[in-house]
């Protein structure tokens, strides 16, 4: 099993109300997990937001903390509700409320990776499922909640940037003819998770680099945005999806030759986002 439930890095001094989190970049694949899967060591990583935590490590330079998963998404999905348990995977699990994510095999303990490829040949026990929730899901979300509470207490508001990457093929097919696909997708659950003023400024920060930005399509935000986004309480969540082909060799799941340049570009975006949450900023009116 992964040695720790999450990685947490904190700046010497928090100077912004922005918090960064990366729930899908965990890459600790212990043998005890790999021996249960029918997939090879490369395919099992296909649903991982590979190296997104490294892309956003510059957050510390600008006074913001970074919380990141250590366990891989194929092992446990921290951007799902703990209730999204899959009866097709977990032995003895009864069907509960309908969830399209669970039905497709992408519950809190995934049954498949990208392109619907099955992770296991059989089922997991209920005890194993609960152990994963207890040892990884709950510690991560307990720490995230603490971070949000601390930041709201100290700054009066909090902006959570939920950091992800998306397979190039997932967005390459959605654009209309002659219209380039987006390279960044910002998800605020169509305004339910964050103030439009904040999302406008985050979009501008990405667009200023020349990146093509879209909102809420095809990714509007999942559990983290839905659960923690409370604009009326000045608690804002924006999910950021980055086209993996911009920095990653997707087939080999390793940084591409463009990684360093893209890392530098994202560093500039992080600086702009951190400025949104500086203590000297005028607070946004509650909505």
C-alpha positions in Angstrom: 0.0 0.0 0.0 1.1 3.6 -0.5 3.2 4.7 2.5 1.3 7.9 3.3 -2.3 9.0 2.3 -1.2 12.4 0.8 1.7 14.8 0.3 1.4 18.3 1.8 3.7 21.2 1.0 3.3 24.5 2.7 5.1 27.9 2.0 7.1 29.6 4.7 4.2 32.1 4.9 0.7 31.9 3.5 0.1 35.2 1.7 -2.9 34.3 -0.4 -6.3 32.7 0.2 -5.6 30.3 -2.8 -5.1 26.6 -2.1 -4.0 24.1 -4.7 -4.9 20.4 -4.6 -4.1 17.5 -7.0 -6.2 14.4 -6.2 -5.3 12.3 -9.2 -1.5 12.6 -9.6 -0.6 9.9 -7.1 1.9 7.5 -8.5 2.8 5.1 -5.7 1.9 1.7 -7.2 2.9 -0.9 -4.6 3.3 -4.6 -5.6 0.4 -5.6 -3.4 -1.9 -3.6 -5.7 -0.2 -4.4 -9.0 -0.4 -8.1 -8.5 -4.2 -7.8 -8.3 -4.6 -6.1 -11.6 -4.8 -7.7 -15.0 -3.2 -4.6 -16.5 0.4 -3.9 -17.1 2.4 -1.2 -15.3 1.9 1.3 -18.2 -1.8 0.8 -18.9 -2.7 1.0 -15.2 -1.4 4.5 -15.3 -3.6 5.7 -18.1 -6.1 7.3 -15.8 -3.5 9.0 -13.7 -3.1 12.8 -13.9 0.6 12.2 -14.3 3.0 14.8 -12.9 0.3 17.4 -12.3 1.6 17.9 -8.8 5.0 18.8 -10.3 3.4 21.3 -12.6 1.8 23.1 -9.7 4.7 22.9 -7.2 5.5 26.6 -7.9 2.4 27.4 -5.7 4.8 27.5 -2.7 6.8 30.3 -4.2 3.7 32.5 -4.3 2.5 31.8 -0.7 0.0 29.0 -1.4 0.0 25.4 -0.1 -0.2 22.3 -2.3 -2.0 19.1 -1.2 -1.5 16.1 -3.5 -2.5 12.4 -3.5 0.1 9.7 -3.2 -2.2 6.7 -4.0 -3.0 6.4 -7.7 -6.4 7.1 -9.1 -6.8 3.5 -10.2 -6.5 2.5 -6.5 -8.8 5.1 -5.1 -10.4 8.2 -6.6 -10.3 11.1 -4.3 -12.5 13.2 -6.6 -15.5 11.0 -5.9 -17.9 10.7 -2.9 -17.1 8.0 -0.4 -20.6 6.8 -1.1 -19.9 6.1 -4.8 -19.2 2.4 -4.3 -19.6 0.1 -7.3 -21.6 -3.1 -6.7 -20.1 -4.5 -9.9 -16.7 -4.4 -8.2 -17.3 -4.8 -4.5 -18.6 -8.1 -3.2 -21.8 -7.8 -1.2 -22.4 -4.2 -2.2 -26.1 -3.3 -2.8 -27.1 -0.9 -5.5 -27.8 2.5 -4.1 -28.7 5.8 -5.8 -28.0 5.9 -9.5 -24.6 7.4 -10.4 -23.5 7.5 -14.0 -19.9 7.5 -12.8 -20.4 4.3 -10.8 -22.2 2.7 -13.7 -19.3 3.5 -16.0 -16.9 1.9 -13.6 -15.5 5.2 -12.3 -16.6 5.2 -8.7 -14.6 6.0 -5.6 -12.8 2.7 -6.1 -12.5 2.4 -9.9 -13.4 -0.7 -11.8 -11.8 0.5 -15.0 -9.1 2.9 -16.3 -9.2 4.9 -19.5 -11.2 3.5 -22.4 -13.1 1.2 -20.1 -10.3 -1.3 -19.6 -11.0 -3.5 -16.5 -8.5 -3.2 -13.6 -9.4 -6.6 -12.0 -10.5 -10.0 -13.1 -12.9 -10.4 -10.1 -14.4 -8.5 -7.2 -12.9 -6.9 -4.1 -14.1 -7.6 -0.6 -16.2 -5.0 1.2 -13.5 -4.9 3.9 -10.8 -4.0 1.4 -13.0 -1.2 0.0 -13.6 0.2 3.5 -9.9 0.0 4.3 -9.0 2.1 1.3 -11.6 4.7 2.3 -10.4 4.7 5.9 -6.7 4.9 5.1 -6.6 7.2 2.0 -9.9 8.9 1.2 -10.8 10.2 4.7 -7.3 11.5 5.6 -7.1 13.4 2.3 -10.5 15.0 2.7 -10.0 15.7 6.4 -6.8 17.6 5.5 -8.4 19.4 2.6 -11.3 20.5 4.9 -8.8 21.7 7.5 -7.0 23.7 4.8 -10.1 25.4 3.6 -11.3 26.2 7.2 -7.9 27.6 8.2 -7.7 29.8 5.0 -11.2 31.1 5.5 -10.5 31.9 9.1 -7.2 33.7 8.3 -8.2 35.5 5.0 -12.0 35.7 5.1 -12.4 33.6 2.0 -10.8 30.7 0.2 -10.2 29.7 -3.5 -9.5 26.1 -4.1 -7.8 25.2 -7.4 -8.5 21.5 -8.1 -5.7 20.5 -10.5 -6.2 17.8 -13.2 -5.1 16.8 -16.6 -7.2 15.3 -19.4 -6.2 12.8 -22.2 -5.7 14.6 -25.5 -8.1 12.1 -27.2 -10.9 13.1 -24.8 -10.9 16.6 -26.1 -9.6 16.1 -29.6 -13.0 14.7 -30.7 -15.3 17.3 -29.1 -14.4 20.4 -31.2 -16.5 21.4 -34.2 -15.0 21.3 -37.6 -12.4 24.0 -38.1 -12.5 25.1 -34.4 -9.5 24.1 -32.4 -10.2 22.1 -29.2 -9.6 23.7 -25.8 -6.2 23.1 -24.1 -7.5 24.2 -20.7 -11.0 23.5 -19.3 -12.2 25.3 -16.2 -15.0 23.7 -14.3 -17.1 25.6 -11.8 -20.3 23.5 -12.1 -21.8 26.2 -14.3 -21.4 28.9 -11.6 -22.5 26.8 -8.6 -19.0 26.2 -7.3 -17.3 29.6 -7.7 -17.9 33.3 -8.3 -17.9 34.2 -12.0 -15.5 37.1 -11.2 -12.9 34.7 -9.9 -13.3 32.3 -12.8 -13.0 35.2 -15.2 -9.7 36.2 -13.8 -8.4 32.6 -13.8 -9.5 32.2 -17.4 -7.7 35.5 -18.2 -4.5 34.2 -16.6 -4.4 31.1 -18.8 -5.6 32.9 -21.9 -2.8 35.5 -21.5 -0.2 32.7 -22.2 -1.9 31.9 -25.5 -3.6 28.7 -24.2 -7.1 28.0 -25.5 -9.6 28.0 -22.6 -13.1 26.6 -22.3 -15.5 26.4 -19.4 -17.5 23.4 -18.1 -17.3 21.4 -21.3 -16.6 18.5 -21.3 -15.6 18.7 -17.6 -17.7 20.8 -15.2 -16.2 19.6 -12.0 -16.9 16.5 -9.9 -17.1 15.7 -6.2 -14.6 18.3 -5.0 -16.2 21.2 -6.8 -19.7 20.0 -5.9 -19.0 19.3 -2.2 -16.7 22.2 -1.3 -17.8 25.0 -3.7 -19.9 27.4 -1.7 -19.6 30.9 -3.3 -22.3 32.3 -1.0 -19.9 31.6 1.9 -16.8 32.9 -0.1 -15.6 29.4 -0.6 -14.8 28.9 -4.2 -13.7 25.8 -6.1 -12.4 25.8 -9.7 -11.4 22.6 -11.4 -8.6 23.0 -13.9 -8.1 20.4 -16.6 -4.9 20.6 -18.7 -4.4 18.8 -22.1 -1.8 16.2 -21.2 -0.2 16.3 -24.7 1.1 19.8 -23.8 3.6 18.3 -21.3 3.4 14.5 -21.4 4.3 11.6 -23.6 0.9 10.0 -23.0 1.8 6.6 -24.4 4.9 6.2 -22.2 3.5 8.2 -19.3 6.6 10.3 -18.8 7.4 14.0 -19.2 7.8 15.1 -22.8 10.5 17.3 -24.2 8.2 20.3 -23.6 7.8 19.7 -19.9 10.3 22.3 -18.7 8.8 25.0 -21.0 5.3 24.2 -20.0 6.2 24.1 -16.3 7.6 27.6 -16.6 4.4 28.7 -18.4 2.2 27.3 -15.6 4.4 28.9 -13.0 3.4 32.3 -14.4 -0.2 31.3 -14.4 0.1 30.2 -10.7 1.6 33.6 -9.9 -1.4 35.4 -11.4 -3.9 33.1 -9.6 -2.2 33.6 -6.3 -2.6 37.4 -6.8 -6.3 36.9 -6.9 -6.2 35.8 -3.3 -3.7 38.3 -1.8 -4.7 39.8 1.6 -4.7 43.3 0.1 -7.3 42.3 -2.5 -10.8 43.8 -2.0 -13.0 41.0 -0.9 -15.7 39.9 -3.3 -19.3 40.6 -2.3 -21.2 37.5 -1.2 -23.5 36.2 -3.9 
